[in-house]
């Protein structure tokens, strides 16, 4: 982790390793997930990688029936919506991710405050393989 600059490329590499990484400002201690190269609280640029536990609770969500083309290729549509949510991690930061393992056809059954754990969705093969962060109920 040490020596890797803060970029989307390295964040995605960590996701491929099934690690949820954030950044911590060495000046004021502020945490960020996904990572930032500059602290938005004190504007410091001395940041370090921090591994998050991957546990949290659902803070907000929406069920999406008409998504972008890559989600439609995965089979999501009006009859099969997907859930996107804001997860408040145990470390206190909030991150947006897909919420898996919930009944998106009955959004009233999805509860704010529900405990969640990180899940890593591997899509594609070889050089085309990408990993997406998601969360699922405990």
N, C-alpha and C positions, 0 to 999 in steps of 0.2 A: 504494500500500500504506500509506503514511504517513497517519495520520489515521483509518483504518478501525478501529473498535473490534473487540475480539475477541468474535465471536459466531458461532453456527452459520450465520446468514444470510450473512455475509461469507465464511466458509469455503466454503460452497456456491457462492457467486459465483466464487471463485477456481477451484474445481473446474470450473465451466462454462467458464472460460478455459483449462482444462487446466494449471493450476498447483497443485502440492502445497505448501501453505503450513503452516508451524508457527509457534510463538512462541518467543521467547528472552527470558529474564529479564535485564534490564539490570544487576541487582544481582549475581547469582551466575553468570550465563552458562548456566543450565540450558536445554535445548531440549525442546520438546514438540510432538508431532504426534498427533492434531489439536491445534490451538492451545488454550491456556488463558489466562484473564485474570489468574489468580493463580498464582504459582510454588508448587508443592507441596514444593520443597526448602527455600527460605528464606522463603516466605510473602510475598515482595515482589509488588507490583502494577504495577511499571514494566516492562511487556512491550513487545516489538516484533515485527512480522511478519518471518518469515524464509522464503525460498523453499528448499524441499528439492530435491535433485537428482532424486529419484524412482527411485533405484537402491538395491538392497539384496539381502538373501538371505532365503530362507524359514527361519523359526525354528521354526514349528509350524503344523499344519494339521488340518482335519477335513473329511470329505466328508459333506454333508448331503442326505439323501434325502427328508425330510419338512420342508419349509421353510414360511416364512410365506406368506400368500396372494399377496403381490405377486411372490414368486419362483415360485410355482406358475403364475401368469399368464404368466411368461416361459418356461414349458415344463419347469421342473425338477420332478421327481417321483422315485419309487422307481427307475424305470428310467433316469432322467437326473439324477443328483445334481449338486450344485454344491460347489465347494471354497471354504472360508473359511480364511484363514490369518493368522498373525502374521509381519510382515515387519520385519526389522531393517534400517533404512535406513543408508546409508553414514555419515550424521551421528551414528549411535549410538542413535537413538530407535527404538522399536518401534511399529508401527501395525497395526491389524486391517483387512483388506480381502478382497474376493473375489479368488481366484486363477483366472485364465483360462488357457486353452491347455494344460491338463493333462488326463490321462485319469482322470476321477473314478470311472469304473467299475472301474478298477484302481489303487486308492490306493497299492498297494505300489510303483508306478512313480514316485510323487511323492517327491522326495528333499529332506530337510532340508539346508539349506545351498545349495540351488540358487540361482543368480543370477537376479534378477528386475528388471523395469523397470515403472514406472507405466503404467497404461492408464486411459483415461477412458471410461466407458460412458454414453452419452447415451440416455435412455429418455423416451418421450413426445414431444409436440409442443407448440409455442407456450407458453402459460402453464403447461402441465402438464409441460413438459420438465424432467427432473432429470438430474444427472450424478452417477454413482457412481464412487468410486475402486476400481480393481482393479489387480492386478499380473499380469504374464505373464512366462514364461521369456525370457531373452535369446536 
